[in-house]
Amino acid sequence: MGAFRRWFRAVTALALAASGQACSGGSVAAPVAGRAVAVGVQAPATAHSANGLTHAIVGFLVDTPQRAALAASQGIDATILYGNSPAPNSALAKALQAHGISEIDGEISSELQYWECHRTHTVAPPPGGRNDYCHNDYKPGVDSERVVLHDVSVELDKDATRPYVRGFWVLDDWPYWDYGSAHGLLQKIHALIAAKAPHEPAICGFGAELARPGKINWESGLAKNYSNDGCDMVGWYIYAPFGRRKPSNGQDLDWSMQSLLPAVGEGLAKYGWSLDRAPLLGIGPAWSGRYGERYYQPGLSRKQMQTQALAFCSFGATTISWWAWDDGAYKPKTKTPETSKTIAAGIADGIQACKNLWTSN
């Protein structure tokens, strides 16, 4: 829990500071928080669940025309972007459409984080006084549910006119001392989506962390934000431990997530989740090596990436994804889908493993 929580706190602060820049190619930090998965059977999508995202291959932060061309060549057909969705006449929107890449708008999750950040500086301060979820109240004007819903409504009005927007990433990292505070607000946001973009899913993200075999690194309290009236899909982002000061090949980690996936599923099931109610988007890491100023991310080998993708899809994920084609903490020596043939090959192997499962079911 310690290493994971340090990652959660540090990276969330970066994400809050940078989330508005992602669509213009600016830096943004990786998602961080609890994590898990389990083995199950592919479930049918419900009427307002995955919609056109069933069997989609999603890459986070495909945020420039150049990255759109690269990601498309690697099999990506959808991307999650933080910040406002790109304008119809922008170079990015044109490139995404030219390469057949849909957008999942992540601005709603950013708006919720601004609101929660304000809460942690006012009505829900952290125990002990140290606020590592967000060091500063980045947008103090986002100070009520009314403001959040207004801003979300404005974003949805724009997205409703943009046919390349095919879903909404509505929930991301959350502080461990304020579990469940977004539960009711997510239901109100879902009602707005149903009214303004009725065919596009609201995707709630829940994070966890890879660990040694038999160990589970997942904050079960994160599940308190979930409800069937707030989430059409769930995205489980499960990465290697953050904060290592020396390079690691990641061989000590259980990439099959045999204990982790069931734990996350059981945690969410307490609040009504099941694969048939909210289909699963499995999200793994596509970066390793030097990360930030002092840290190293473990892995990655083709086998590790394939093993994780196969575990997600064997558990029942009907959509697969990787973080990320851009990240503000990437350094020249960071291995990414742009710079590493091994990672690019791991993505291809993961895609093929999932497609083989999907076509056999």
N, C-alpha and C positions, 0 to 999 in steps of 0.2 A: 504493500500500500504506500509506503513512504516514497519510493522513487516515482511511482505513478502520480501521486498527489503533487509532488514537486513539478512534474511535467504539466499536470493539469493547471496548476496555478500560473506557472511561467508562460506557457504558450497561450493560455486564454487571454492573458493581459495583452500579448502581442496581437492576437486576433481581434480583440475589441478596438485596439488602436488603429488597425489597418484594414478592417473589413470593408470599409467604404471604397477602397481603392482597387479591389480585386478585378473588377470588370474592365478597368482601364489599363490593366497590366501591372498595377502597383503590387507591393508586397502584401502578403497575408500569411498568417501563421496557421499551422496545422490544427485540425480539431483535436481536442483532448478531453478525457473524462473516463467514465467507467467502461467495462468491456465484457463480451461473452458470446457463445454460440452452441449448437447441439445438432445431433443427427436426426433427421426426420424425412418426411415424404413431401415432394413438391405439392403445393396446394393450389387450387384454382383461385384466380383473382376474383374479388367481389366487385359489385357494380361500380363503386366509386373508389376502387383501391389502386391497383398499379396502372390501369388504363394502358397507354402506349409504352409504358416502361417495362412491361414484362419481357424478360430476356434482353433487356438493354445492357450495353457495356459502357460503364460510366467512368470518366476521368475527371477528377477534381481539378479546377483551375486551368482549363484549356482557355487561356485568357488573351491570346494574341492571334492574329491571322497565321503566323508562322507555326504556332503550336497547334492550331486547328488542322493544318495540313499534316503535321507529324502525327498527331493523335489519330486522325482518320486512317492514316496508313498503318497504324498499330491496332486497328480494330475498334476504336472508340466511336460510339454513335450518340453519346449524350455527355454533357458536362455540368457540374455544379459550380456556379459562380456566386461569390459573395458580392454585396453591393447591388446597385440597381441593375436590372437586365440591360444589355446593350441596346441602344437605339436602333431602329430599323435600318437607317442609312449609314450606320457606323461600319467601319472596316471589319470589326470583329463579327458583327451580326451577319454581314454578307459572307464572310469566310466560313462561319459555322454552317450557314445554310448551304453554301456551295459544296461543303464536304459532308453534308448529311448528318450534322451533329445538332441535336436538340439541346436546349438549355433547361436546367432545373434552377430556378431562381432561389438563391440563398439569402436574399435581403431580409426576409422575415425572421430568420434565425438571428441575424445581426441586430434587428430591432428588439427582439426579446432579450438579447444579451445587454444592450444598452439599458433597457428597463431594469433588468436584474442587477446590473452594475450599480445603478442608482439606488436600488433597494439596499444593497450591501453597504452603501455609504450613508444610509439614512435609517430605515426601519428594520433592517436585517443585518446588522454588523456581524463580522466573524467573531467567533470565540477567541479571546486573547487579544483582540484588537488588530491583528495583522491581516490585511486584506490582500492576499495574493491572487484572488480571482480577477480583480482589476484594481490596480494601484490608485487610479484616479477615476473620478466620476466623469467619464469621457463625454457623455451627452446628458447633462443634468436636466435638459428640457424634456427628455423622455422619462417623465416622472409619474406616469399613471397609466392604467389600462386604457383610458380614453385616448391618450396620445398615441399609444401603440396601435390601437385599432384604427385611428385616423390615418396614420402613416401606412399601415398595411393596406387599407382601403385604396389609398392613392396608388400604391405600387401595383395592386391587383387591377386597377382600372387601366393602367398602362400595359400590363402583361396580357390582358384580355384582347388587346389589339395586335399582339405579337405572336404569330402562329408557331414560332420556333420555341416558345416557352411551353414546356410540357409537364411541369410539376413544380413543387415548392418545398425547399428544405427549410423546415420551420423550427427545428430545435437542434441545438448543438450543446456545447459544454455548459455545465451547471455547477455552482458551488456546493460543496459537500455539506455545509451547515444550513442550507435552505432548500432541501429536497422537497419537491412537490409544489413549489410556489407557482409554477407555470401551468399546472394542471387545468384550472378553470379557464385561464386566458387562452390556452391552446384550443379549447372547445369553441370559444368565441371566434377565434381566427379561422378555425375550420368552417364555421358557419358562413363567414365572409367569403371564403374560397368557394364553398358550395353555391353561393349566390352569384358570384362574379366570374368564376372559372370552373363551372360545375363538373367538367370532365377531367380535371387535372388533380393528381393526388397531393396531399399534404404528407411529407415525409419527416418523421421524428427521429433524430439521431441519438444514439446511446453509445458511449465509448467504453472500452475495456482494454486490457493490456495482456499481451502474451507473457507467460511465465514458464517455469520449469514444469515438466510433466507432473500431473497430479495436483498442482497448485492453481488457485483461482484468484485472479487479480481483477475484480469487478466490484464496483460500489453499488450494492443492490438498492440503495436509497434512490438512485437515479431513476428507477422505474416508477417512482411516485408521480412523475410528470405524465405518464402514459394514460390514455383512455381511448376506448374505441370511438368516442365522439370527437377526439382531437387529432387522431393519427390514422391516415389511410394506409401508410406503409411505415416500416421501421428500417432505419439504417444502422447497422452495428459496425462501428469503426474500431478495429482491433489492431494495434501496432505493437512493435517491439518496445521494451522499456526505454524511456527517455532518461538522459542524464548521465550516461556512462562516459567516463573521462578517457577511456582507452578503446581502441578499435576492437570489435568483436565480430566473429563470424556468425553468431546467433545459433550455434549448434546446441546450446544448452536450453533452448526454448522449444515448447511444444507447438509447432506450427499446425498440427492437426486439431488443436483446440478441443480435445476430447472431453475435458472437464469443464472448460470455460463456456462453450456454446450452450450446453444444457443449463448451466447456472444462470446465464443471461435470460434464456427462454423461460426458465422457472420463475425468475424474478419478475418479468413482465407479465407472465400468466396470472400472477396474483391480482393484477389490475385489469384482467379481461383479455389480454393479448393471446392470439393464436395465429398460426400461419394463414389460415383461411380468412381471418378478420383483417389482418394487416400484413401483406406479403413482405418478405425480407430482402433488403439490399445489403449484401455483404461487402465490406470495405476493408482492404488490406493496404499495407505500405508498399510504395514504389520508390522509396528513397533509402539510402544507407550511407555509411561513412560519415565524414565530417558534417556536423550540423550545428549551426550557431557558432558562437565564438569559441566554445570550449568543449563541446560534446561530440559524441560519435553514436550513430544509430547502428544497431547490430544488423548482421546479414549484408546483402541478400543474395541468395543463390536462386537459380531457376527452380530447383527442387523445392525450396522453401515456399516460393511464391505459388507454385503449382499445388503443393500440399494444402496451403491455406485456402486457395480458391476452391479446390475440390471439397474441402471440409465444409465451407459455407454452402456450396450447392448441394452436397449430400444431405446437409441438415434441412434443406428446403429453400434456400435462397433462389429466387427467380430473377434476380438482377445482381450483377457483380460490378465492383468498382475498385479503384485504387487512388490513393493520395500520393503524389499530386504532381502535375506538370509544372507548377510554379509554387513557390513558398518563399516568404521573406527571409527565412533562416538558412536557405540554401547558400552554400559557398562554392567557389570554383571547383573544389575537389569533391563536392557531394555527388554521389551517384544517383542519377535520376532517369526517368524515361527518355530525356533528351541526350544524356551524356553516357549512358551505360548500355551496351549491347546485351549484357546479361539481364538487366532489369527489363528491357524491351522484350527479350525472349521469354522471361518469366511471365510477363503479361500475356503474351501469345499462348504460352502453355496453359495458363490459368483459364483463358477464354475457351480454349479447345476442350479442356477438362469439363467445364460447365456445360458447354454446348453438347458434348457427348451425353451427359446426364439428362439434359433437358429433352433431347430428341429420343431418348430411350424410355422416357416416362409417358 
